[in-house]
Amino acid sequence: MGKRKVTLSIDGDVLRKVRRTMSIGEGRSLSSLVEEAPRGLVGEAWLTGLCDELAIKPAYISPESVVSARPKGSRAEEAVREMGRGREEVLSRRQRPR
C-alpha cells in the first residue's frame, strides 16, 4: 500500500528536541522517524501472533526475575579473595629464609 498523508499534533518541546536530535543524525526525515513507532507496534503484533501459533505464552521478564532465577553459587568476590589468600601464602613461603 502507498503512503497516506496525515496530520499530527505534537508537543512543541518534543518536536524541537526531535529535530535537534535529527540534525545531529544522518539527515533522516521527520516522516521516516514518525513512521518507526507504528512499525514497532506492528512488529509486536506479529510476534504475538507467532507466539499464539507456536502455543507459547509471551511474558515480560523483569530484571528482578532474571537476577532471582540465576543459579546460586559462590560469589565471585569470595573466590577472588580466596585466590588472593592462596597467592599470599605461596609468596610468604618463598620469602622465608632457609
TIVO-2410 file (N, C-alpha, C; in nm, 3 decimals):
# residues 98
REC num residu      c1      c2      c3 atome chaine
REC   1      M   0.086  -0.118   0.000     N      A
REC   1      M   0.000   0.000   0.000    CA      A
REC   1      M   0.090   0.123   0.000     C      A
REC   2      G   0.045   0.228  -0.065     N      A
REC   2      G   0.121   0.352  -0.073    CA      A
REC   2      G   0.115   0.432   0.055     C      A
REC   3      K   0.183   0.542   0.053     N      A
REC   3      K   0.185   0.630   0.171    CA      A
REC   3      K   0.058   0.713   0.176     C      A
REC   4      R   0.017   0.747   0.297     N      A
REC   4      R  -0.101   0.832   0.320    CA      A
REC   4      R  -0.056   0.957   0.392     C      A
REC   5      K  -0.119   1.067   0.359     N      A
REC   5      K  -0.088   1.193   0.426    CA      A
REC   5      K  -0.177   1.204   0.550     C      A
REC   6      V  -0.115   1.238   0.664     N      A
REC   6      V  -0.189   1.253   0.789    CA      A
REC   6      V  -0.144   1.382   0.858     C      A
REC   7      T  -0.227   1.429   0.948     N      A
REC   7      T  -0.193   1.546   1.028    CA      A
REC   7      T  -0.172   1.501   1.171     C      A
REC   8      L  -0.062   1.541   1.230     N      A
REC   8      L  -0.031   1.504   1.368    CA      A
REC   8      L  -0.018   1.629   1.453     C      A
REC   9      S  -0.055   1.617   1.578     N      A
REC   9      S  -0.031   1.724   1.675    CA      A
REC   9      S   0.074   1.673   1.772     C      A
REC  10      I   0.188   1.742   1.777     N      A
REC  10      I   0.300   1.700   1.862    CA      A
REC  10      I   0.339   1.817   1.951     C      A
REC  11      D   0.366   1.788   2.077     N      A
REC  11      D   0.411   1.889   2.172    CA      A
REC  11      D   0.531   1.963   2.114     C      A
REC  12      G   0.528   2.096   2.124     N      A
REC  12      G   0.634   2.179   2.066    CA      A
REC  12      G   0.773   2.148   2.118     C      A
REC  13      D   0.786   2.127   2.250     N      A
REC  13      D   0.916   2.094   2.308    CA      A
REC  13      D   0.969   1.961   2.255     C      A
REC  14      V   0.880   1.865   2.246     N      A
REC  14      V   0.919   1.734   2.195    CA      A
REC  14      V   0.966   1.746   2.051     C      A
REC  15      L   0.891   1.820   1.970     N      A
REC  15      L   0.927   1.837   1.829    CA      A
REC  15      L   1.063   1.905   1.814     C      A
REC  16      R   1.089   2.008   1.896     N      A
REC  16      R   1.220   2.075   1.890    CA      A
REC  16      R   1.333   1.979   1.925     C      A
REC  17      K   1.313   1.900   2.029     N      A
REC  17      K   1.416   1.804   2.069    CA      A
REC  17      K   1.439   1.699   1.960     C      A
REC  18      V   1.332   1.654   1.899     N      A
REC  18      V   1.344   1.555   1.791    CA      A
REC  18      V   1.419   1.615   1.674     C      A
REC  19      R   1.385   1.735   1.636     N      A
REC  19      R   1.454   1.800   1.523    CA      A
REC  19      R   1.601   1.823   1.555     C      A
REC  20      R   1.629   1.862   1.679     N      A
REC  20      R   1.769   1.884   1.719    CA      A
REC  20      R   1.846   1.752   1.710     C      A
REC  21      T   1.786   1.645   1.758     N      A
REC  21      T   1.848   1.513   1.752    CA      A
REC  21      T   1.868   1.469   1.608     C      A
REC  22      M   1.768   1.496   1.524     N      A
REC  22      M   1.777   1.456   1.384    CA      A
REC  22      M   1.886   1.533   1.312     C      A
REC  23      S   1.906   1.659   1.348     N      A
REC  23      S   2.009   1.737   1.279    CA      A
REC  23      S   2.148   1.684   1.311     C      A
REC  24      I   2.162   1.620   1.427     N      A
REC  24      I   2.288   1.558   1.463    CA      A
REC  24      I   2.305   1.427   1.388     C      A
REC  25      G   2.194   1.362   1.358     N      A
REC  25      G   2.196   1.230   1.295    CA      A
REC  25      G   2.232   1.232   1.148     C      A
REC  26      E   2.177   1.137   1.075     N      A
REC  26      E   2.215   1.114   0.936    CA      A
REC  26      E   2.120   1.179   0.836     C      A
REC  27      G   2.059   1.289   0.871     N      A
REC  27      G   1.973   1.360   0.777    CA      A
REC  27      G   1.844   1.287   0.742     C      A
REC  28      R   1.785   1.215   0.837     N      A
REC  28      R   1.659   1.146   0.811    CA      A
REC  28      R   1.545   1.245   0.815     C      A
REC  29      S   1.436   1.208   0.750     N      A
REC  29      S   1.319   1.296   0.750    CA      A
REC  29      S   1.236   1.273   0.876     C      A
REC  30      L   1.159   1.374   0.913     N      A
REC  30      L   1.070   1.363   1.027    CA      A
REC  30      L   0.966   1.254   1.000     C      A
REC  31      S   0.920   1.245   0.877     N      A
REC  31      S   0.822   1.142   0.840    CA      A
REC  31      S   0.875   1.002   0.866     C      A
REC  32      S   1.000   0.977   0.827     N      A
REC  32      S   1.056   0.843   0.846    CA      A
REC  32      S   1.070   0.811   0.995     C      A
REC  33      L   1.102   0.913   1.074     N      A
REC  33      L   1.115   0.893   1.218    CA      A
REC  33      L   0.979   0.862   1.281     C      A
REC  34      V   0.877   0.938   1.243     N      A
REC  34      V   0.742   0.918   1.297    CA      A
REC  34      V   0.687   0.782   1.254     C      A
REC  35      E   0.726   0.734   1.137     N      A
REC  35      E   0.678   0.606   1.085    CA      A
REC  35      E   0.734   0.488   1.165     C      A
REC  36      E   0.847   0.505   1.231     N      A
REC  36      E   0.910   0.395   1.304    CA      A
REC  36      E   0.826   0.346   1.422     C      A
REC  37      A   0.762   0.436   1.495     N      A
REC  37      A   0.686   0.396   1.614    CA      A
REC  37      A   0.574   0.297   1.580     C      A
REC  38      P   0.489   0.327   1.482     N      A
REC  38      P   0.386   0.229   1.448    CA      A
REC  38      P   0.444   0.098   1.394     C      A
REC  39      R   0.558   0.104   1.326     N      A
REC  39      R   0.621  -0.020   1.279    CA      A
REC  39      R   0.657  -0.110   1.397     C      A
REC  40      G   0.700  -0.048   1.507     N      A
REC  40      G   0.730  -0.126   1.627    CA      A
REC  40      G   0.607  -0.195   1.680     C      A
REC  41      L   0.493  -0.127   1.675     N      A
REC  41      L   0.368  -0.188   1.720    CA      A
REC  41      L   0.326  -0.302   1.629     C      A
REC  42      V   0.347  -0.284   1.499     N      A
REC  42      V   0.314  -0.390   1.403    CA      A
REC  42      V   0.402  -0.512   1.430     C      A
REC  43      G   0.530  -0.489   1.460     N      A
REC  43      G   0.622  -0.598   1.492    CA      A
REC  43      G   0.578  -0.672   1.617     C      A
REC  44      E   0.531  -0.597   1.715     N      A
REC  44      E   0.483  -0.659   1.838    CA      A
REC  44      E   0.361  -0.747   1.810     C      A
REC  45      A   0.271  -0.698   1.724     N      A
REC  45      A   0.154  -0.777   1.687    CA      A
REC  45      A   0.195  -0.905   1.615     C      A
REC  46      W   0.297  -0.894   1.528     N      A
REC  46      W   0.346  -1.011   1.455    CA      A
REC  46      W   0.403  -1.114   1.553     C      A
REC  47      L   0.481  -1.067   1.650     N      A
REC  47      L   0.538  -1.158   1.749    CA      A
REC  47      L   0.430  -1.225   1.834     C      A
REC  48      T   0.328  -1.148   1.869     N      A
REC  48      T   0.217  -1.204   1.947    CA      A
REC  48      T   0.147  -1.313   1.867     C      A
REC  49      G   0.125  -1.288   1.737     N      A
REC  49      G   0.064  -1.389   1.651    CA      A
REC  49      G   0.150  -1.514   1.640     C      A
REC  50      L   0.280  -1.495   1.628     N      A
REC  50      L   0.372  -1.609   1.620    CA      A
REC  50      L   0.368  -1.690   1.749     C      A
REC  51      C   0.366  -1.622   1.862     N      A
REC  51      C   0.357  -1.692   1.991    CA      A
REC  51      C   0.227  -1.772   2.000     C      A
REC  52      D   0.118  -1.716   1.951     N      A
REC  52      D  -0.010  -1.787   1.950    CA      A
REC  52      D   0.000  -1.913   1.865     C      A
REC  53      E   0.060  -1.900   1.746     N      A
REC  53      E   0.075  -2.014   1.655    CA      A
REC  53      E   0.158  -2.125   1.717     C      A
REC  54      L   0.262  -2.087   1.788     N      A
REC  54      L   0.352  -2.185   1.848    CA      A
REC  54      L   0.309  -2.228   1.988     C      A
REC  55      A   0.196  -2.177   2.032     N      A
REC  55      A   0.142  -2.207   2.165    CA      A
REC  55      A   0.242  -2.171   2.274     C      A
REC  56      I   0.305  -2.055   2.257     N      A
REC  56      I   0.399  -2.004   2.357    CA      A
REC  56      I   0.332  -1.885   2.424     C      A
REC  57      K   0.338  -1.884   2.556     N      A
REC  57      K   0.278  -1.772   2.628    CA      A
REC  57      K   0.381  -1.659   2.639     C      A
REC  58      P   0.357  -1.546   2.570     N      A
REC  58      P   0.452  -1.435   2.581    CA      A
REC  58      P   0.444  -1.373   2.720     C      A
REC  59      A   0.559  -1.337   2.773     N      A
REC  59      A   0.560  -1.277   2.906    CA      A
REC  59      A   0.676  -1.180   2.916     C      A
REC  60      Y   0.654  -1.076   2.993     N      A
REC  60      Y   0.760  -0.981   3.022    CA      A
REC  60      Y   0.842  -1.036   3.137     C      A
REC  61      I   0.972  -1.037   3.122     N      A
REC  61      I   1.059  -1.084   3.228    CA      A
REC  61      I   1.129  -0.962   3.288     C      A
REC  62      S   1.102  -0.937   3.412     N      A
REC  62      S   1.161  -0.820   3.478    CA      A
REC  62      S   1.308  -0.847   3.512     C      A
REC  63      P   1.387  -0.741   3.525     N      A
REC  63      P   1.527  -0.760   3.565    CA      A
REC  63      P   1.539  -0.834   3.699     C      A
REC  64      E   1.446  -0.809   3.790     N      A
REC  64      E   1.449  -0.876   3.920    CA      A
REC  64      E   1.430  -1.027   3.903     C      A
REC  65      S   1.341  -1.067   3.810     N      A
REC  65      S   1.318  -1.209   3.785    CA      A
REC  65      S   1.442  -1.276   3.730     C      A
REC  66      V   1.514  -1.206   3.643     N      A
REC  66      V   1.636  -1.262   3.585    CA      A
REC  66      V   1.738  -1.286   3.696     C      A
REC  67      V   1.755  -1.187   3.783     N      A
REC  67      V   1.852  -1.199   3.893    CA      A
REC  67      V   1.814  -1.314   3.985     C      A
REC  68      S   1.687  -1.324   4.022     N      A
REC  68      S   1.646  -1.428   4.116    CA      A
REC  68      S   1.652  -1.568   4.054     C      A
REC  69      A   1.646  -1.579   3.921     N      A
REC  69      A   1.650  -1.709   3.855    CA      A
REC  69      A   1.792  -1.758   3.829     C      A
REC  70      R   1.891  -1.674   3.852     N      A
REC  70      R   2.030  -1.715   3.830    CA      A
REC  70      R   2.067  -1.826   3.926     C      A
REC  71      P   2.152  -1.918   3.880     N      A
REC  71      P   2.196  -2.026   3.970    CA      A
REC  71      P   2.271  -1.968   4.090     C      A
REC  72      K   2.246  -2.027   4.204     N      A
REC  72      K   2.313  -1.981   4.325    CA      A
REC  72      K   2.443  -2.058   4.340     C      A
REC  73      G   2.550  -1.987   4.350     N      A
REC  73      G   2.681  -2.049   4.369    CA      A
REC  73      G   2.763  -1.958   4.457     C      A
REC  74      S   2.893  -1.985   4.459     N      A
REC  74      S   2.977  -1.897   4.539    CA      A
REC  74      S   2.987  -1.762   4.470     C      A
REC  75      R   3.002  -1.661   4.548     N      A
REC  75      R   3.011  -1.526   4.493    CA      A
REC  75      R   3.152  -1.503   4.441     C      A
REC  76      A   3.162  -1.429   4.333     N      A
REC  76      A   3.291  -1.403   4.269    CA      A
REC  76      A   3.388  -1.335   4.364     C      A
REC  77      E   3.338  -1.242   4.444     N      A
REC  77      E   3.428  -1.169   4.535    CA      A
REC  77      E   3.492  -1.263   4.636     C      A
REC  78      E   3.416  -1.365   4.680     N      A
REC  78      E   3.472  -1.462   4.774    CA      A
REC  78      E   3.580  -1.546   4.706     C      A
REC  79      A   3.556  -1.586   4.583     N      A
REC  79      A   3.654  -1.666   4.509    CA      A
REC  79      A   3.782  -1.587   4.487     C      A
REC  80      V   3.770  -1.461   4.450     N      A
REC  80      V   3.887  -1.376   4.426    CA      A
REC  80      V   3.964  -1.356   4.556     C      A
REC  81      R   3.892  -1.333   4.665     N      A
REC  81      R   3.957  -1.314   4.795    CA      A
REC  81      R   4.035  -1.440   4.834     C      A
REC  82      E   3.975  -1.557   4.813     N      A
REC  82      E   4.040  -1.683   4.845    CA      A
REC  82      E   4.165  -1.704   4.760     C      A
REC  83      M   4.157  -1.671   4.632     N      A
REC  83      M   4.275  -1.683   4.545    CA      A
REC  83      M   4.386  -1.591   4.595     C      A
REC  84      G   4.350  -1.473   4.639     N      A
REC  84      G   4.449  -1.378   4.692    CA      A
REC  84      G   4.517  -1.433   4.816     C      A
REC  85      R   4.440  -1.497   4.903     N      A
REC  85      R   4.498  -1.557   5.024    CA      A
REC  85      R   4.596  -1.668   4.987     C      A
REC  86      G   4.557  -1.750   4.890     N      A
REC  86      G   4.645  -1.859   4.846    CA      A
REC  86      G   4.775  -1.805   4.789     C      A
REC  87      R   4.765  -1.702   4.709     N      A
REC  87      R   4.884  -1.641   4.649    CA      A
REC  87      R   4.973  -1.580   4.757     C      A
REC  88      E   4.910  -1.519   4.854     N      A
REC  88      E   4.984  -1.459   4.965    CA      A
REC  88      E   5.064  -1.565   5.040     C      A
REC  89      E   5.002  -1.682   5.063     N      A
REC  89      E   5.070  -1.792   5.131    CA      A
REC  89      E   5.192  -1.839   5.051     C      A
REC  90      V   5.174  -1.858   4.922     N      A
REC  90      V   5.282  -1.904   4.836    CA      A
REC  90      V   5.397  -1.805   4.838     C      A
REC  91      L   5.368  -1.678   4.826     N      A
REC  91      L   5.472  -1.576   4.826    CA      A
REC  91      L   5.544  -1.568   4.960     C      A
REC  92      S   5.471  -1.582   5.069     N      A
REC  92      S   5.535  -1.574   5.201    CA      A
REC  92      S   5.626  -1.694   5.224     C      A
REC  93      R   5.593  -1.812   5.171     N      A
REC  93      R   5.679  -1.930   5.182    CA      A
REC  93      R   5.808  -1.910   5.105     C      A
REC  94      R   5.800  -1.846   4.989     N      A
REC  94      R   5.918  -1.823   4.906    CA      A
REC  94      R   6.014  -1.725   4.971     C      A
REC  95      Q   5.962  -1.634   5.050     N      A
REC  95      Q   6.046  -1.529   5.108    CA      A
REC  95      Q   6.109  -1.570   5.241     C      A
REC  96      R   6.070  -1.683   5.299     N      A
REC  96      R   6.126  -1.727   5.427    CA      A
REC  96      R   6.272  -1.770   5.408     C      A
REC  97      P   6.358  -1.729   5.500     N      A
REC  97      P   6.498  -1.774   5.492    CA      A
REC  97      P   6.509  -1.922   5.525     C      A
REC  98      R   6.598  -1.991   5.460     N      A
REC  98      R   6.612  -2.135   5.482    CA      A
REC  98      R   6.726  -2.167   5.570     C      A
***
